[in-house]
Amino acid sequence: MAGKRSYGDRCGMARALDVVGDRWALLVVRELLLGPKRFTDLRAGLPRVTPDVLAQRLRDLEADGVLRHLKLPPPASAHVYELTARGEELEPVLLELGRWGSAEPFPAGVLGADAFVLALKTMFDPGRRNGDARVELRIGEDRYDAQLHDDRFDVARGAADGAQATIEGDPATLADVTWHGRSLDALEITGDERAVKRFLRAFAAPGAA
């Protein structure tokens, strides 16, 4: 992109950072990994970024083919941003980066709904022989269909029809219960509690995956 700063280095890592190395760029990609979002949704997931900076990052990432801006058909008719196929290729990179960063001390700040769900993907440990479980995560207005298999974890935004249980709570409380020993009583759980316990056992503590 004309006028954009570059490392001027032919190494693939440097060229990747030319595209996603600016502050907030990778977190914008993180917020879109589970599906399209409106500008206001991105702002909610990244409360510390200013509207002007977010708008610039979106323009840059669109120009570099990482995401696209489109209008949904009626009845929604909303303008949203979604990752391109090239942008989706960043998911394993971000999950590995999250796994590496999980050993770092926790800073002060918020944990967003998508950030928590992606942390589950980051910390999923197939070596625990987890068994199957399907739960619906309810975090504020957001719903996630989370499906655990013996060696695989799949999650998508949306209600989980046929879920064995629902788990409701804010991201910080969910993280405390999943990784820091807080009691299940801190969450609102309906359905099969055994499925919930089986589900939560599947995720290694930060720094241990």
Sequence and secondary structure as in RCSB ss.txt:
>XXXX:A:sequence
MAGKRSYGDRCGMARALDVVGDRWALLVVRELLLGPKRFTDLRAGLPRVTPDVLAQRLRDLEADGVLRHLKLPPP
ASAHVYELTARGEELEPVLLELGRWGSAEPFPAGVLGADAFVLALKTMFDPGRRNGDARVELRIGEDRYDAQLHD
DRFDVARGAADGAQATIEGDPATLADVTWHGRSLDALEITGDERAVKRFLRAFAAPGAA
>XXXX:A:secstr
 TT       SHHHHHHHHH STTHHHHHHHHTTS B HHHHHHHSTTS HHHHHHHHHHHHHTTSEEEEE  TT
T  EEEEE HHHHTTHHHHHHHHHHHTTS   SS   HHHHHHHHHHHB GGG    EEEEEEETTEEEEEEE S
S EEEEES  TT SEEEE  HHHHHHHHHS   GGGSEEEE HHHHHHHHTTB  TT  
